[in-house]
Amino acid sequence: MRSTNSYLRLTLKSLSILTLVFLFACSNTKEGAEEDFENQKQEIVADLERMKSSVEDAIEKVEDELDINEGPVERTLEEAKANLLRKKTQLEESIRKTKAATKENWEGVKSEVNEAMSEIGDGFEKVKQDIEETIDNLAE
């Protein structure tokens, strides 16, 4: 009987230690997941801010060209500026969504924002190319 009590105490101590180890591991995993979530959010917001800055630079370039060009070139540049302003608005919305994301909706937001970034990036490159071609045609 005495060995059964010793065995029972040893088992209870072992279970207590295992429980503490498990709880500690879970809390570290939770903290790690929270930290990972915040890091991902910060990285995506930084990428979006860089894209927005590039779009704003392109808008300034178009506005400078608009100041010195008239006629059909002006209309082309006005269209390019309107496209850039739409891209900027989309980026601002993506930044807002990313900053407001919670852990619960993060995967959906991240997927949506990544898709938007790809779409905006492709559109931005096309608009930039159109602007450069228009400016190059002016130089000829």
N, C-alpha and C positions, 0 to 999 in steps of 0.2 A: 504494500500500500504506500509505503514511504517513497518508493521509486516511481510510482504513478504520480504522486504529487510533485515530485521533482521534475518529472517529464512534462507534466502539465504546466508548471511554472516556466520551464525552459521554452516550451512551445508558445506560451503567451508572450514571453519576452521576445522571442524570435518574430512572432507576428507583429508585435508592437514596433520593433525595429524596421521590419519590412514595410509596415504602413507608413512610418515616418520617412523612409527612403522614397517610397512611392509618391507621397505627398510633396516632398521636396522636388522630386523629378518633375512632377506635374506642374508645380508652380514655376520652375525654371523653364519648362517648355512653354507655358503660357506667357511668361515674360519674353521669351525668345520670339514667340509668334507675334506678340504685340510690337516688339522692336522691329521685326521683319516687316510687318504691315506698315508701320510708320516710315521705315526706310524706303519701302517701295513707293509709298505715297510721295515722299519728298523727292525721290528720283524722277518720278513721272511729272510732278509739278515743275521741277527744274528743267526737264526736257521741253515741256509746254511753254515755259517762260522764254527759253532760248528760241523756240520757233516763233513765238509772238514777237520777240525782239527783231528777228530776221524779217518778219512781215512788216513791222513798223519801219525798218530801214528801207525796205523796198517801196513802201508807200511814200516815204520822203523823197526817194529817188524819182518816182513818178511825178510827184508834185513839183520837183525842180524842173523836170522836163516839160511839164504842163505850162510852167511860167514862160517858156521860150518857144513853144510850138503851138501852131494853130491848124485849123482845117481837119483833114482826115486823120492826121497823126494825133491831134488832140482828142478826137473821138476814141481812137484806139487806146490811148493812154487813160482816158476817163473810164473806159470799160475795165482796163487792167486795174485801175485804182478801186473801182467798185468790187471787183473780184477779191482784191487784197483785203478790203474792209470786211467783206463777208468771212474771209479766212480768219481775220483777227477776231471777229465776233465769235466764230466757232471755237477758236482757241480759248477765249475768255470763258466761254460756257464749259469747256472741258476742264479748265483750271478750277472753276467753281465746283463742278461735280466731284473732281478728285479731292479737293480740300474738304468737301462735305461728306465724303465717303466714310462709312463705318466698317468695322470688321465684318459685320453681317452681310453687307452688300458689296464688299470690296471686289470680289471676283467678277461680278457683273459690271461694275463701274470700270474696273481695269480693262476688261475686254472691250467695252464700248469706247473707252478713251483711246486705247491702242488702235482700234479700227479708225476712229476719227483722226488720230495723228497720222496714220498712213494715208488716209484720203486727203487730208489737208496738205500733207507734205507733197504728195503727187500733184495736186492742184497748184500748189505754190510754185513748184518747179516749172510747171507749164506756163504759169503767168510770168514768172521771171524770164523764161525763154522768149515768150512773146514780147516782153518789154525790151529785152536785149536786141531782138531782131528789129523791132521798130526803131530803136535808137541807132542801130547799125545802118539801117536804111536811110536814116537822116544824114548820116555822115557821108554817104555815097553821092 
